[in-house]
Amino acid sequence: MDKVTVLFYGSALKHTGGQRFYEATESTSIRLLIDELGRHYGAAFKDFLQNREECFFLINGQGLMQTGGLDSGLRPGDKVDILPHAEAG
């Protein structure tokens, strides 16, 4: 496997047209993944991904605080979950 699998949940799906996963081929860090996803799904999704109050990332089940933040490295076979923060209500 030579790709990073990205899984989308909750309100992130509104930006992907309901697509639940994406296979990233160009990204070697979360920062570069955000750029790649922005090119694929548009600027509004990139803004959503960059807003720490709207969503968070898990790399193979670990949060970015444990993996190195936006510069966390990605390798082929990694799984990245993009989850929205719980909405109040």
ABEGO torsion letter per residue (X at the ends): XABBBBBBBEAAAAAAGGBABBBBAABABAAAAAAAAAAAAEAAAAAAAABAAABBBBBGGBBAAAAGEAABBBBBGBBBBBBBBBBBX
